[in-house]
Amino acid sequence: MASITKEIEKEFLPFIRMYKDGSIERLMGTPYVPPSPQDQETGVSSKDITISPDPSISARLYLPKLNQTHHQKLPILVYFHGGGFCIESAFSFDHQRFLNSLVSQAQVIAVSVEYRMAPEHFLPIAYEDCWASLQWVASHIDNKCVNKEPWLIDHGDFNRVFLGGDSAGANIVHNIAMRAGVESLHGGVKVLGAFLTHPYFWGSKPIRSESREVHEKLLPYLVWNFVYPTAPGGLDNPMIDPIYAAGAPSLSGLGCSRVLVTVSEKDELLDRGVSYYEELIKSKWEGEAELVQVEGEDHAFHVLHFDTQNAKNLIKRLASFLLK
């Protein structure tokens, strides 16, 4: 039989290929894996749930092996995966492996959100999905939620709610925390802390050690224009450039009381992460901020190179932040 070759309409390499028949091929990312009733290495249980059928928002939930009573209360981590807003998944192998380890060490319930992505759904859809997911989690505080989740009702400590994410997910963490600073969560729930691992921030102009010659050709520049083509101001938008964009709200409005920012020496996003931490310290934000810089490593190494010692060290550091 003759093979049928689909016609390519557009490519965004190395991530996405779009065809004229409307289909989309993702060229990067690890395979999807099913949840596990009990992970063999960590004892963590996971399952997939629906947060909202319309719009379609789902999540993978993680529960550590319980050491005490059946109704042991645990901190809640709402997690947003990375992948440039266009690849990867809450159901991917690398994030499953990472969260099994983190949940086991930190003894938290994790809600890893499967938000909608570009190009099927351009930004700001992902931000809206993640805010809706956080509100859904908060709604369990008084048991008035839709699609009730027993793990959250039985084991969730709503005085210890955290946000976390890597790369684009860390960008989402910032934007959701800023929104939490001006909008109330259901039942008066407050976000206690947030960690931003290798946060995806960028801007129209290079800063510090960033290249002046090829700035507009680098992936952080290109990705934002691809995933949010209608962004007001383009790269000069506070959602991607919370420090230097004109009219960016002060970080003093960040809606949590503890923040951990982690960066890597070889990551091209390094300067943006450091600048974010420094600006947070200089602002009138009244919380406690920490910066961790890992030498010799690149972007998202703790997820992509999970078995290395540096990855294990960073995951342990994230766990200690959640345990504190």
C-alpha positions as CSV (number, residue, x, y, z in Angstrom):
1,M,0.0,0.0,0.0
2,A,1.2,3.5,-0.8
3,S,2.0,5.5,2.3
4,I,0.1,8.7,2.9
5,T,2.3,11.7,3.6
6,K,0.5,14.5,5.5
7,E,1.2,18.0,4.4
8,I,2.9,20.2,6.9
9,E,1.3,23.6,7.5
10,K,3.7,25.0,10.1
11,E,6.6,23.9,12.3
12,F,7.9,25.3,15.6
13,L,11.1,23.4,16.0
14,P,12.2,21.5,18.1
15,F,8.7,21.3,19.7
16,I,5.7,21.2,17.4
17,R,4.7,20.2,13.9
18,M,1.2,21.2,12.6
19,Y,-0.4,19.6,9.6
20,K,-2.9,21.0,7.1
21,D,-5.5,18.4,8.3
22,G,-5.5,20.0,11.7
23,S,-3.5,17.4,13.5
24,I,-0.5,18.3,15.7
25,E,2.6,16.3,16.4
26,R,4.7,17.0,19.5
27,L,8.3,16.3,18.8
28,M,9.7,16.4,22.3
29,G,8.6,15.2,25.8
30,T,8.6,11.9,27.6
31,P,5.9,9.2,27.2
32,Y,2.7,9.3,29.2
33,V,2.6,6.7,32.0
34,P,-0.4,5.5,34.0
35,P,-0.8,6.4,37.7
36,S,0.3,3.8,40.3
37,P,-1.7,2.5,43.2
38,Q,1.6,2.3,45.1
39,D,5.0,3.2,43.6
40,Q,7.5,0.4,44.3
41,E,10.4,2.7,45.2
42,T,8.6,5.4,47.2
43,G,5.3,3.9,48.3
44,V,3.5,6.9,46.9
45,S,0.0,6.4,45.5
46,S,-1.3,8.3,42.4
47,K,-4.5,8.6,40.5
48,D,-6.0,10.7,37.7
49,I,-9.0,12.9,38.4
50,T,-11.2,15.4,36.6
51,I,-11.2,18.9,38.0
52,S,-13.6,20.3,35.3
53,P,-15.3,18.6,32.4
54,D,-15.9,21.9,30.6
55,P,-13.4,23.4,30.2
56,S,-11.5,20.2,30.3
57,I,-9.0,20.3,33.2
58,S,-7.6,17.2,34.8
59,A,-4.9,16.4,37.2
60,R,-2.7,13.6,38.6
61,L,-3.0,13.3,42.4
62,Y,-0.2,11.9,44.7
63,L,-0.6,10.7,48.2
64,P,2.5,9.6,50.3
65,K,2.5,6.4,52.3
66,L,0.7,7.3,55.5
67,N,2.6,6.8,58.8
68,Q,-0.1,7.7,61.3
69,T,-3.9,7.7,61.4
70,H,-6.2,7.2,58.5
71,H,-7.0,10.9,58.6
72,Q,-3.5,12.2,58.9
73,K,-3.4,15.8,57.7
74,L,-0.7,16.8,55.1
75,P,0.4,20.0,53.3
76,I,-1.0,20.4,49.8
77,L,1.2,21.1,46.8
78,V,-0.5,22.4,43.6
79,Y,2.1,21.7,40.9
80,F,2.4,23.0,37.4
81,H,4.7,21.1,34.9
82,G,7.1,22.7,32.5
83,G,7.4,22.4,28.8
84,G,7.2,25.9,27.3
85,F,3.4,25.9,27.6
86,C,3.3,23.5,24.6
87,I,4.8,20.1,25.4
88,E,5.1,17.7,28.4
89,S,2.2,16.7,30.7
90,A,1.2,16.0,34.2
91,F,1.0,12.4,33.0
92,S,4.5,12.2,31.6
93,F,7.1,9.8,32.8
94,D,9.6,12.4,34.0
95,H,7.2,14.4,36.1
96,Q,5.7,11.2,37.6
97,R,9.1,10.1,38.7
98,F,10.0,13.5,40.0
99,L,6.8,14.0,42.0
100,N,6.9,10.4,43.4
101,S,10.2,11.3,45.0
102,L,9.2,14.8,46.1
103,V,5.9,13.7,47.6
104,S,7.6,10.9,49.5
105,Q,10.3,13.1,51.0
106,A,8.1,16.1,51.7
107,Q,5.1,14.1,52.9
108,V,2.6,16.2,50.9
109,I,-0.4,15.6,48.8
110,A,0.4,16.8,45.3
111,V,-2.1,18.0,42.7
112,S,-0.3,18.0,39.3
113,V,-2.4,20.0,37.0
114,E,-3.0,19.0,33.3
115,Y,-3.6,22.5,31.9
116,R,-4.5,23.1,28.3
117,M,-1.5,24.0,26.1
118,A,-0.6,25.8,22.8
119,P,-1.1,25.6,19.9
120,E,-4.6,24.0,20.5
121,H,-5.1,26.5,23.3
122,F,-3.0,29.6,23.3
123,L,-2.2,31.6,26.5
124,P,-3.7,32.9,28.7
125,I,-5.8,29.7,28.8
126,A,-3.2,27.8,30.8
127,Y,-3.2,30.5,33.5
128,E,-7.0,30.4,33.7
129,D,-6.9,26.6,34.0
130,C,-4.4,26.7,36.8
131,W,-6.3,29.4,38.7
132,A,-9.4,27.3,38.4
133,S,-7.5,24.3,39.6
134,L,-6.3,26.1,42.7
135,Q,-9.8,27.4,43.4
136,W,-11.0,23.8,43.1
137,V,-8.5,22.6,45.6
138,A,-9.4,25.5,48.0
139,S,-13.1,24.6,47.7
140,H,-12.5,21.4,49.6
141,I,-11.9,23.3,52.8
142,D,-15.7,23.4,53.6
143,N,-16.7,20.4,51.5
144,K,-18.8,22.5,49.1
145,C,-16.8,21.5,46.0
146,V,-17.8,20.1,42.7
147,N,-16.1,16.7,41.9
148,K,-15.1,16.1,45.5
149,E,-11.7,14.4,46.0
150,P,-11.5,12.2,49.2
151,W,-7.7,12.5,49.4
152,L,-8.0,16.3,49.8
153,I,-11.0,16.1,52.2
154,D,-9.5,13.4,54.4
155,H,-5.8,14.4,54.4
156,G,-5.5,18.0,53.1
157,D,-4.2,20.7,55.5
158,F,-5.6,23.9,54.1
159,N,-3.4,26.0,56.3
160,R,-0.4,24.6,54.4
161,V,-1.1,25.1,50.7
162,F,1.9,25.5,48.4
163,L,2.5,26.2,44.7
164,G,5.3,24.7,42.7
165,G,6.5,24.4,39.2
166,D,9.5,24.1,36.8
167,S,10.3,26.3,33.8
168,A,7.0,27.4,32.3
169,G,5.3,25.9,35.3
170,A,7.3,28.2,37.5
171,N,6.2,31.1,35.4
172,I,2.6,29.9,36.1
173,V,3.4,29.8,39.9
174,H,4.4,33.4,39.8
175,N,1.3,34.5,37.9
176,I,-1.0,32.5,40.1
177,A,0.6,33.8,43.3
178,M,0.2,37.4,42.0
179,R,-3.4,36.7,41.3
180,A,-3.8,35.2,44.8
181,G,-2.5,38.5,46.2
182,V,-5.5,40.4,44.8
183,E,-8.3,37.8,44.5
184,S,-9.6,35.7,47.3
185,L,-9.5,31.9,47.2
186,H,-12.5,29.8,48.2
187,G,-13.1,29.7,51.9
188,G,-10.4,32.2,52.7
189,V,-7.6,29.7,51.9
190,K,-4.2,31.3,51.7
191,V,-1.1,30.2,49.8
192,L,1.6,29.6,52.4
193,G,4.6,29.2,50.0
194,A,5.8,28.8,46.5
195,F,8.8,27.3,44.8
196,L,9.9,28.4,41.3
197,T,12.5,26.0,39.7
198,H,14.3,27.5,36.7
199,P,11.5,29.9,36.1
200,Y,10.7,30.9,32.5
201,F,10.9,34.7,32.5
202,W,12.2,36.7,29.5
203,G,11.9,40.1,27.9
204,S,12.3,42.1,24.7
205,K,15.7,43.4,25.7
206,P,18.7,41.3,27.1
207,I,19.9,41.8,30.6
208,R,23.1,41.1,32.4
209,S,25.1,38.3,30.6
210,E,22.4,37.6,28.0
211,S,23.5,37.8,24.4
212,R,22.9,41.0,22.6
213,E,23.5,39.6,19.2
214,V,21.1,36.7,19.0
215,H,18.6,37.7,21.7
216,E,15.6,37.6,19.4
217,K,16.6,34.2,18.0
218,L,16.8,32.4,21.3
219,L,14.1,29.9,22.3
220,P,12.8,31.8,25.3
221,Y,12.0,34.7,22.9
222,L,10.5,32.5,20.2
223,V,8.4,30.3,22.6
224,W,6.5,33.2,24.1
225,N,5.5,34.6,20.7
226,F,4.4,31.2,19.7
227,V,2.3,30.3,22.8
228,Y,0.9,33.8,23.3
229,P,0.6,35.5,19.9
230,T,-1.9,38.0,21.2
231,A,0.0,39.0,24.4
232,P,-0.4,42.7,25.0
233,G,3.1,44.2,24.6
234,G,4.5,40.9,23.3
235,L,7.7,40.2,25.3
236,D,7.1,43.4,27.2
237,N,4.3,41.8,29.2
238,P,4.4,41.3,33.0
239,M,3.4,37.7,32.7
240,I,6.7,36.8,31.0
241,D,8.7,39.8,32.2
242,P,7.6,40.6,35.8
243,I,10.6,42.8,36.5
244,Y,11.3,45.0,33.5
245,A,8.0,45.2,31.6
246,A,6.4,48.6,31.7
247,G,3.5,48.7,34.2
248,A,4.5,45.4,35.8
249,P,2.9,45.3,39.3
250,S,5.2,45.3,42.3
251,L,6.3,41.9,43.5
252,S,5.3,43.1,47.0
253,G,1.8,41.9,46.0
254,L,2.9,38.3,45.7
255,G,0.1,36.3,47.5
256,C,2.2,34.0,49.7
257,S,4.6,34.3,52.6
258,R,7.5,32.1,51.6
259,V,9.3,31.7,48.2
260,L,12.1,29.5,47.0
261,V,13.7,30.3,43.6
262,T,16.2,27.8,42.2
263,V,18.5,28.5,39.2
264,S,21.3,26.6,37.4
265,E,24.6,27.9,36.2
266,K,24.3,26.8,32.6
267,D,20.7,27.7,32.1
268,E,20.1,30.6,29.7
269,L,17.3,31.7,32.1
270,L,19.7,32.1,35.0
271,D,19.9,35.9,35.0
272,R,16.1,36.2,35.0
273,G,15.7,33.9,38.0
274,V,18.3,35.8,40.0
275,S,16.8,39.1,39.0
276,Y,13.4,37.9,40.1
277,Y,14.7,36.9,43.5
278,E,16.6,40.2,44.0
279,E,13.6,42.2,43.0
280,L,11.4,40.3,45.4
281,I,13.9,41.1,48.2
282,K,14.0,44.8,47.3
283,S,10.2,45.1,47.1
284,K,8.1,45.7,50.1
285,W,6.9,42.1,50.1
286,E,6.8,40.9,53.7
287,G,7.7,37.3,53.2
288,E,10.8,35.1,53.4
289,A,12.7,34.4,50.1
290,E,15.5,32.0,49.4
291,L,17.7,31.5,46.3
292,V,19.5,28.2,45.4
293,Q,22.0,28.2,42.6
294,V,23.3,24.9,41.3
295,E,26.7,24.9,39.6
296,G,27.5,22.9,36.5
297,E,23.9,22.2,35.7
298,D,21.4,23.2,32.9
299,H,17.7,23.9,32.7
300,A,15.3,21.5,34.5
301,F,18.1,19.0,35.2
302,H,16.3,17.7,38.3
303,V,13.5,16.4,36.1
304,L,15.4,15.5,32.9
305,H,18.4,13.9,34.7
306,F,16.7,12.6,37.7
307,D,19.3,10.0,38.7
308,T,22.2,12.4,39.1
309,Q,23.4,13.4,42.6
310,N,22.7,17.1,41.9
311,A,19.1,16.2,41.0
312,K,18.6,14.2,44.2
313,N,20.1,17.1,46.2
314,L,17.8,19.7,44.6
315,I,14.7,17.5,45.2
316,K,15.7,17.1,48.8
317,R,16.1,20.9,49.0
318,L,12.6,21.4,47.6
319,A,11.2,18.8,50.1
320,S,12.8,20.7,53.0
321,F,11.2,23.9,51.9
322,L,7.8,22.2,52.0
323,L,8.5,20.6,55.3
324,K,9.7,23.8,57.0
